[in-house]
Amino acid sequence: MQKFVGTGVALITPFKEDLSVDIEALKKLVNFNIKNGTNYLVINGTTAESATITKEEKQQIIDLIIKENNNRVPLVLGVGGNNTAEVVKEFKTRDFTGIDGILSVAPYYSKPTQEGFYKHYKALAEATELPIILYNVPGRTAKNMEPSTIIRLANDFTNIVGVKEAGNIQQQYNSLLKNKPEDFLIISGDDDLALGVALAGGSGVISVIGQAFPHQFSKMIQLGLGGENKEAYQIHFKLMDIIDYIFEENNPAGIKTVLKELGICGNEVRLPLVKASNQLTERIANYVASF
């Protein structure tokens, strides 16, 4: 699964002022990332505000990105939920032409046991032949999928190829890296920990900030994967403040503010999210101007 090694980015969904999807801005963002070293793109994930995008809009976004990408980089599609039967149905009925893998978030709100997590992903793995990347993000789902459950799934299903780990817990990364099968991908979902994970034997990152600074961020990850820590940390230190800023209030309001300052898209978000505060916007603007 070398296609998912390196820097993936969790693309935002740009909106116009009337909150309709900004197609031209999305095209611009896709090309900006591909031209500047992003290894693969993640569509309709958390950062895309997938919770407030309609079924029709999601399909519009998928079709647009597949066409604009034109087979240049691998594409990963976010497909998940807390109704296992509905997710299985989508796995079986959706046309995945042009999609290289699936990122499926751990069931949220329901707070399943570890056995519940296992059986959920077992059902998903048996519903498709596509590679599946697990997505553990307990800060959003309200329940941690423990390393032992992830490793059990990795050992039992060949098409469960990796995990996007976003618990921001270094010890959990260490446990996964220590016990994983040889080819199983440990992908950081935490921008602030991504370099350390790469240096420790991880497979890279699915990043938020990476879509704003794809050249610098992807270079940092490649250096980390190669064990070149000194040069990699020079980039990491330069990006530390902006990584903190974009997650200070909510994601993706922060990253959309960065992208607006870069002239790529607007900073509109859909309720219940709101735009970055004036104070945060000023700090982001100052950072971008001095970068």
CORZI-V523226 format. One line per field, one symbol per residue. burial: # if it has 9 or more other C-alpha atoms within 8 Angstrom, else .. Layout:
burial=???
This chain:
burial=...#############..#.##..#######.##..#########.####......##..##.###.##...##########.#..##.##.......##########..##.#..##.######.#...########..#####.#.###.##..#.#########....##.###..#...########.###.###..###########.##.#########..##.###.##...#.######.#############..#######....##...##.###.##...
